[in-house]
Amino acid sequence: METKIDMLNREIEQCLNEMEMWYPELFRYLDETPVSQPSDKEKITEDDLKNYLESLRSQMTTFRRTHGKSSEV
């Protein structure tokens, strides 16, 4: 049975794959906007993954809007 963490990881992977395929200009700069984990935490939480996924989706939405690109997906 897939957990919420597994589901979020799968969605993040799909989002990154879409970004790499359709928006390579954006994907190239992904390392320049890392999502950091607070140092007092021992592990990444479900909320951390949700926030990261939302930030990826937001970056793609903004990129599409500002660069006039659309996804083929």
Backbone atoms as SQL, in Angstrom:
CREATE TABLE atoms (id INTEGER PRIMARY KEY, chain TEXT, resi INTEGER, resn TEXT, atom TEXT, x REAL, y REAL, z REAL);
INSERT INTO atoms VALUES
  (1, 'A', 1, 'MET', 'N', 0.840, -1.184, 0.000),
  (2, 'A', 1, 'MET', 'CA', 0.000, 0.000, 0.000),
  (3, 'A', 1, 'MET', 'C', 0.886, 1.249, 0.000),
  (4, 'A', 2, 'GLU', 'N', 0.576, 2.175, -0.884),
  (5, 'A', 2, 'GLU', 'CA', 1.374, 3.381, -1.033),
  (6, 'A', 2, 'GLU', 'C', 1.046, 4.380, 0.084),
  (7, 'A', 3, 'THR', 'N', 2.096, 4.882, 0.742),
  (8, 'A', 3, 'THR', 'CA', 1.909, 5.872, 1.799),
  (9, 'A', 3, 'THR', 'C', 1.823, 7.262, 1.189),
  (10, 'A', 4, 'LYS', 'N', 1.442, 8.234, 1.995),
  (11, 'A', 4, 'LYS', 'CA', 1.378, 9.620, 1.521),
  (12, 'A', 4, 'LYS', 'C', 2.760, 10.105, 1.106),
  (13, 'A', 5, 'ILE', 'N', 3.781, 9.691, 1.851),
  (14, 'A', 5, 'ILE', 'CA', 5.161, 10.068, 1.510),
  (15, 'A', 5, 'ILE', 'C', 5.534, 9.483, 0.152),
  (16, 'A', 6, 'ASP', 'N', 5.204, 8.222, -0.076),
  (17, 'A', 6, 'ASP', 'CA', 5.487, 7.581, -1.367),
  (18, 'A', 6, 'ASP', 'C', 4.774, 8.308, -2.501),
  (19, 'A', 7, 'MET', 'N', 3.514, 8.644, -2.266),
  (20, 'A', 7, 'MET', 'CA', 2.734, 9.338, -3.280),
  (21, 'A', 7, 'MET', 'C', 3.344, 10.703, -3.609),
  (22, 'A', 8, 'LEU', 'N', 3.746, 11.434, -2.581),
  (23, 'A', 8, 'LEU', 'CA', 4.356, 12.750, -2.806),
  (24, 'A', 8, 'LEU', 'C', 5.679, 12.613, -3.551),
  (25, 'A', 9, 'ASN', 'N', 6.477, 11.625, -3.178),
  (26, 'A', 9, 'ASN', 'CA', 7.743, 11.403, -3.882),
  (27, 'A', 9, 'ASN', 'C', 7.506, 11.076, -5.349),
  (28, 'A', 10, 'ARG', 'N', 6.482, 10.281, -5.622),
  (29, 'A', 10, 'ARG', 'CA', 6.140, 9.942, -7.013),
  (30, 'A', 10, 'ARG', 'C', 5.689, 11.186, -7.775),
  (31, 'A', 11, 'GLU', 'N', 4.863, 12.018, -7.140),
  (32, 'A', 11, 'GLU', 'CA', 4.403, 13.250, -7.784),
  (33, 'A', 11, 'GLU', 'C', 5.560, 14.209, -8.037),
  (34, 'A', 12, 'ILE', 'N', 6.490, 14.284, -7.102),
  (35, 'A', 12, 'ILE', 'CA', 7.673, 15.140, -7.283),
  (36, 'A', 12, 'ILE', 'C', 8.497, 14.626, -8.453),
  (37, 'A', 13, 'GLU', 'N', 8.689, 13.323, -8.515),
  (38, 'A', 13, 'GLU', 'CA', 9.442, 12.738, -9.621),
  (39, 'A', 13, 'GLU', 'C', 8.772, 13.027, -10.963),
  (40, 'A', 14, 'GLN', 'N', 7.457, 12.887, -11.027),
  (41, 'A', 14, 'GLN', 'CA', 6.722, 13.179, -12.264),
  (42, 'A', 14, 'GLN', 'C', 6.855, 14.650, -12.649),
  (43, 'A', 15, 'CYS', 'N', 6.774, 15.506, -11.665),
  (44, 'A', 15, 'CYS', 'CA', 6.893, 16.942, -11.912),
  (45, 'A', 15, 'CYS', 'C', 8.286, 17.280, -12.440),
  (46, 'A', 16, 'LEU', 'N', 9.315, 16.688, -11.830),
  (47, 'A', 16, 'LEU', 'CA', 10.683, 16.926, -12.293),
  (48, 'A', 16, 'LEU', 'C', 10.898, 16.376, -13.698),
  (49, 'A', 17, 'ASN', 'N', 10.309, 15.223, -13.989),
  (50, 'A', 17, 'ASN', 'CA', 10.417, 14.660, -15.338),
  (51, 'A', 17, 'ASN', 'C', 9.758, 15.572, -16.367),
  (52, 'A', 18, 'GLU', 'N', 8.583, 16.084, -16.023),
  (53, 'A', 18, 'GLU', 'CA', 7.885, 17.008, -16.920),
  (54, 'A', 18, 'GLU', 'C', 8.715, 18.275, -17.123),
  (55, 'A', 19, 'MET', 'N', 9.274, 18.781, -16.042),
  (56, 'A', 19, 'MET', 'CA', 10.090, 19.987, -16.131),
  (57, 'A', 19, 'MET', 'C', 11.310, 19.751, -17.028),
  (58, 'A', 20, 'GLU', 'N', 11.952, 18.618, -16.851),
  (59, 'A', 20, 'GLU', 'CA', 13.136, 18.305, -17.654),
  (60, 'A', 20, 'GLU', 'C', 12.780, 18.159, -19.134),
  (61, 'A', 21, 'MET', 'N', 11.640, 17.545, -19.412),
  (62, 'A', 21, 'MET', 'CA', 11.245, 17.304, -20.793),
  (63, 'A', 21, 'MET', 'C', 10.748, 18.567, -21.488),
  (64, 'A', 22, 'TRP', 'N', 9.833, 19.302, -20.856),
  (65, 'A', 22, 'TRP', 'CA', 9.163, 20.408, -21.515),
  (66, 'A', 22, 'TRP', 'C', 9.772, 21.775, -21.226),
  (67, 'A', 23, 'TYR', 'N', 10.506, 21.876, -20.123),
  (68, 'A', 23, 'TYR', 'CA', 11.076, 23.170, -19.728),
  (69, 'A', 23, 'TYR', 'C', 12.546, 23.016, -19.339),
  (70, 'A', 24, 'PRO', 'N', 13.387, 22.556, -20.254),
  (71, 'A', 24, 'PRO', 'CA', 14.793, 22.326, -19.900),
  (72, 'A', 24, 'PRO', 'C', 15.500, 23.601, -19.434),
  (73, 'A', 25, 'GLU', 'N', 15.037, 24.762, -19.918),
  (74, 'A', 25, 'GLU', 'CA', 15.638, 26.029, -19.484),
  (75, 'A', 25, 'GLU', 'C', 15.408, 26.228, -17.986),
  (76, 'A', 26, 'LEU', 'N', 14.257, 25.848, -17.523),
  (77, 'A', 26, 'LEU', 'CA', 13.922, 25.968, -16.107),
  (78, 'A', 26, 'LEU', 'C', 14.599, 24.869, -15.298),
  (79, 'A', 27, 'PHE', 'N', 14.597, 23.667, -15.813),
  (80, 'A', 27, 'PHE', 'CA', 15.188, 22.524, -15.119),
  (81, 'A', 27, 'PHE', 'C', 16.671, 22.755, -14.845),
  (82, 'A', 28, 'ARG', 'N', 17.338, 23.386, -15.784),
  (83, 'A', 28, 'ARG', 'CA', 18.780, 23.637, -15.671),
  (84, 'A', 28, 'ARG', 'C', 19.118, 24.456, -14.427),
  (85, 'A', 29, 'TYR', 'N', 18.215, 25.335, -14.010),
  (86, 'A', 29, 'TYR', 'CA', 18.476, 26.225, -12.880),
  (87, 'A', 29, 'TYR', 'C', 17.873, 25.734, -11.571),
  (88, 'A', 30, 'LEU', 'N', 17.354, 24.542, -11.563),
  (89, 'A', 30, 'LEU', 'CA', 16.705, 24.011, -10.372),
  (90, 'A', 30, 'LEU', 'C', 17.647, 23.956, -9.166),
  (91, 'A', 31, 'ASP', 'N', 18.906, 23.637, -9.393),
  (92, 'A', 31, 'ASP', 'CA', 19.870, 23.575, -8.288),
  (93, 'A', 31, 'ASP', 'C', 20.143, 24.934, -7.669),
  (94, 'A', 32, 'GLU', 'N', 19.850, 25.987, -8.395),
  (95, 'A', 32, 'GLU', 'CA', 20.096, 27.330, -7.876),
  (96, 'A', 32, 'GLU', 'C', 18.998, 27.805, -6.932),
  (97, 'A', 33, 'THR', 'N', 17.914, 27.062, -6.858),
  (98, 'A', 33, 'THR', 'CA', 16.834, 27.411, -5.933),
  (99, 'A', 33, 'THR', 'C', 16.502, 26.201, -5.068),
  (100, 'A', 34, 'PRO', 'N', 17.480, 25.745, -4.280),
  (101, 'A', 34, 'PRO', 'CA', 17.230, 24.556, -3.472),
  (102, 'A', 34, 'PRO', 'C', 16.228, 24.822, -2.359),
  (103, 'A', 35, 'VAL', 'N', 15.542, 23.793, -1.988),
  (104, 'A', 35, 'VAL', 'CA', 14.638, 23.862, -0.840),
  (105, 'A', 35, 'VAL', 'C', 15.407, 23.266, 0.323),
  (106, 'A', 36, 'SER', 'N', 15.627, 24.074, 1.334),
  (107, 'A', 36, 'SER', 'CA', 16.442, 23.600, 2.447),
  (108, 'A', 36, 'SER', 'C', 15.574, 23.070, 3.581),
  (109, 'A', 37, 'GLN', 'N', 16.172, 22.193, 4.323),
  (110, 'A', 37, 'GLN', 'CA', 15.518, 21.587, 5.460),
  (111, 'A', 37, 'GLN', 'C', 16.103, 22.226, 6.725),
  (112, 'A', 38, 'PRO', 'N', 15.265, 22.666, 7.640),
  (113, 'A', 38, 'PRO', 'CA', 15.789, 23.250, 8.867),
  (114, 'A', 38, 'PRO', 'C', 16.731, 22.284, 9.573),
  (115, 'A', 39, 'SER', 'N', 17.796, 22.794, 10.126),
  (116, 'A', 39, 'SER', 'CA', 18.829, 21.952, 10.721),
  (117, 'A', 39, 'SER', 'C', 18.362, 21.202, 11.968),
  (118, 'A', 40, 'ASP', 'N', 17.296, 21.647, 12.610),
  (119, 'A', 40, 'ASP', 'CA', 16.842, 20.980, 13.824),
  (120, 'A', 40, 'ASP', 'C', 15.973, 19.749, 13.531),
  (121, 'A', 41, 'LYS', 'N', 15.675, 19.496, 12.264),
  (122, 'A', 41, 'LYS', 'CA', 14.857, 18.341, 11.905),
  (123, 'A', 41, 'LYS', 'C', 15.742, 17.139, 11.621),
  (124, 'A', 42, 'GLU', 'N', 15.237, 15.982, 11.958),
  (125, 'A', 42, 'GLU', 'CA', 15.981, 14.752, 11.696),
  (126, 'A', 42, 'GLU', 'C', 15.648, 14.148, 10.344),
  (127, 'A', 43, 'LYS', 'N', 14.421, 14.336, 9.897),
  (128, 'A', 43, 'LYS', 'CA', 14.046, 13.765, 8.604),
  (129, 'A', 43, 'LYS', 'C', 13.049, 14.680, 7.900),
  (130, 'A', 44, 'ILE', 'N', 12.902, 14.452, 6.622),
  (131, 'A', 44, 'ILE', 'CA', 11.980, 15.238, 5.814),
  (132, 'A', 44, 'ILE', 'C', 10.561, 14.767, 6.105),
  (133, 'A', 45, 'THR', 'N', 9.683, 15.719, 6.324),
  (134, 'A', 45, 'THR', 'CA', 8.298, 15.400, 6.676),
  (135, 'A', 45, 'THR', 'C', 7.393, 15.466, 5.452),
  (136, 'A', 46, 'GLU', 'N', 6.179, 15.021, 5.636),
  (137, 'A', 46, 'GLU', 'CA', 5.169, 15.104, 4.585),
  (138, 'A', 46, 'GLU', 'C', 4.952, 16.561, 4.170),
  (139, 'A', 47, 'ASP', 'N', 4.913, 17.465, 5.139),
  (140, 'A', 47, 'ASP', 'CA', 4.744, 18.893, 4.832),
  (141, 'A', 47, 'ASP', 'C', 5.908, 19.435, 4.016),
  (142, 'A', 48, 'ASP', 'N', 7.131, 18.985, 4.322),
  (143, 'A', 48, 'ASP', 'CA', 8.300, 19.408, 3.534),
  (144, 'A', 48, 'ASP', 'C', 8.130, 19.006, 2.075),
  (145, 'A', 49, 'LEU', 'N', 7.681, 17.778, 1.855),
  (146, 'A', 49, 'LEU', 'CA', 7.484, 17.282, 0.487),
  (147, 'A', 49, 'LEU', 'C', 6.357, 18.026, -0.216),
  (148, 'A', 50, 'LYS', 'N', 5.277, 18.290, 0.503),
  (149, 'A', 50, 'LYS', 'CA', 4.169, 19.055, -0.079),
  (150, 'A', 50, 'LYS', 'C', 4.635, 20.441, -0.495),
  (151, 'A', 51, 'ASN', 'N', 5.409, 21.094, 0.369),
  (152, 'A', 51, 'ASN', 'CA', 5.913, 22.433, 0.058),
  (153, 'A', 51, 'ASN', 'C', 6.844, 22.414, -1.146),
  (154, 'A', 52, 'TYR', 'N', 7.690, 21.399, -1.230),
  (155, 'A', 52, 'TYR', 'CA', 8.609, 21.298, -2.360),
  (156, 'A', 52, 'TYR', 'C', 7.839, 21.070, -3.666),
  (157, 'A', 53, 'LEU', 'N', 6.859, 20.169, -3.631),
  (158, 'A', 53, 'LEU', 'CA', 6.049, 19.907, -4.816),
  (159, 'A', 53, 'LEU', 'C', 5.323, 21.176, -5.251),
  (160, 'A', 54, 'GLU', 'N', 4.764, 21.887, -4.310),
  (161, 'A', 54, 'GLU', 'CA', 4.069, 23.132, -4.639),
  (162, 'A', 54, 'GLU', 'C', 5.028, 24.160, -5.235),
  (163, 'A', 55, 'SER', 'N', 6.254, 24.224, -4.717),
  (164, 'A', 55, 'SER', 'CA', 7.218, 25.187, -5.270),
  (165, 'A', 55, 'SER', 'C', 7.597, 24.818, -6.706),
  (166, 'A', 56, 'LEU', 'N', 7.726, 23.521, -6.994),
  (167, 'A', 56, 'LEU', 'CA', 8.030, 23.087, -8.365),
  (168, 'A', 56, 'LEU', 'C', 6.888, 23.455, -9.308),
  (169, 'A', 57, 'ARG', 'N', 5.671, 23.166, -8.883),
  (170, 'A', 57, 'ARG', 'CA', 4.507, 23.494, -9.713),
  (171, 'A', 57, 'ARG', 'C', 4.389, 25.000, -9.930),
  (172, 'A', 58, 'SER', 'N', 4.662, 25.747, -8.897),
  (173, 'A', 58, 'SER', 'CA', 4.599, 27.207, -9.000),
  (174, 'A', 58, 'SER', 'C', 5.651, 27.737, -9.976),
  (175, 'A', 59, 'GLN', 'N', 6.857, 27.183, -9.911),
  (176, 'A', 59, 'GLN', 'CA', 7.906, 27.606, -10.843),
  (177, 'A', 59, 'GLN', 'C', 7.502, 27.323, -12.284),
  (178, 'A', 60, 'MET', 'N', 6.913, 26.149, -12.527),
  (179, 'A', 60, 'MET', 'CA', 6.499, 25.818, -13.894),
  (180, 'A', 60, 'MET', 'C', 5.358, 26.718, -14.358),
  (181, 'A', 61, 'THR', 'N', 4.411, 26.991, -13.484),
  (182, 'A', 61, 'THR', 'CA', 3.299, 27.876, -13.838),
  (183, 'A', 61, 'THR', 'C', 3.808, 29.267, -14.179),
  (184, 'A', 62, 'THR', 'N', 4.683, 29.793, -13.361),
  (185, 'A', 62, 'THR', 'CA', 5.251, 31.126, -13.604),
  (186, 'A', 62, 'THR', 'C', 6.050, 31.129, -14.893),
  (187, 'A', 63, 'PHE', 'N', 6.830, 30.078, -15.137),
  (188, 'A', 63, 'PHE', 'CA', 7.635, 29.996, -16.352),
  (189, 'A', 63, 'PHE', 'C', 6.748, 29.963, -17.586),
  (190, 'A', 64, 'ARG', 'N', 5.679, 29.159, -17.547),
  (191, 'A', 64, 'ARG', 'CA', 4.750, 29.099, -18.686),
  (192, 'A', 64, 'ARG', 'C', 4.129, 30.465, -18.954),
  (193, 'A', 65, 'ARG', 'N', 3.724, 31.141, -17.891),
  (194, 'A', 65, 'ARG', 'CA', 3.067, 32.427, -18.031),
  (195, 'A', 65, 'ARG', 'C', 4.022, 33.480, -18.577),
  (196, 'A', 66, 'THR', 'N', 5.244, 33.510, -18.103),
  (197, 'A', 66, 'THR', 'CA', 6.192, 34.552, -18.498),
  (198, 'A', 66, 'THR', 'C', 6.928, 34.246, -19.797),
  (199, 'A', 67, 'HIS', 'N', 6.954, 32.985, -20.201),
  (200, 'A', 67, 'HIS', 'CA', 7.678, 32.622, -21.423),
  (201, 'A', 67, 'HIS', 'C', 6.771, 32.123, -22.527),
  (202, 'A', 68, 'GLY', 'N', 5.477, 32.171, -22.294),
  (203, 'A', 68, 'GLY', 'CA', 4.524, 31.771, -23.328),
  (204, 'A', 68, 'GLY', 'C', 4.643, 30.332, -23.751),
  (205, 'A', 69, 'LYS', 'N', 5.026, 29.451, -22.813),
  (206, 'A', 69, 'LYS', 'CA', 5.161, 28.037, -23.145),
  (207, 'A', 69, 'LYS', 'C', 4.015, 27.268, -22.555),
  (208, 'A', 70, 'SER', 'N', 3.668, 26.184, -23.227),
  (209, 'A', 70, 'SER', 'CA', 2.655, 25.292, -22.673),
  (210, 'A', 70, 'SER', 'C', 3.203, 23.877, -22.672),
  (211, 'A', 71, 'SER', 'N', 2.677, 23.069, -21.805),
  (212, 'A', 71, 'SER', 'CA', 3.098, 21.682, -21.701),
  (213, 'A', 71, 'SER', 'C', 2.320, 20.842, -22.691),
  (214, 'A', 72, 'GLU', 'N', 2.952, 19.831, -23.217),
  (215, 'A', 72, 'GLU', 'CA', 2.285, 18.897, -24.126),
  (216, 'A', 72, 'GLU', 'C', 1.565, 17.822, -23.339),
  (217, 'A', 73, 'VAL', 'N', 1.768, 17.787, -22.025),
  (218, 'A', 73, 'VAL', 'CA', 1.189, 16.748, -21.184),
  (219, 'A', 73, 'VAL', 'C', -0.237, 17.059, -20.858);
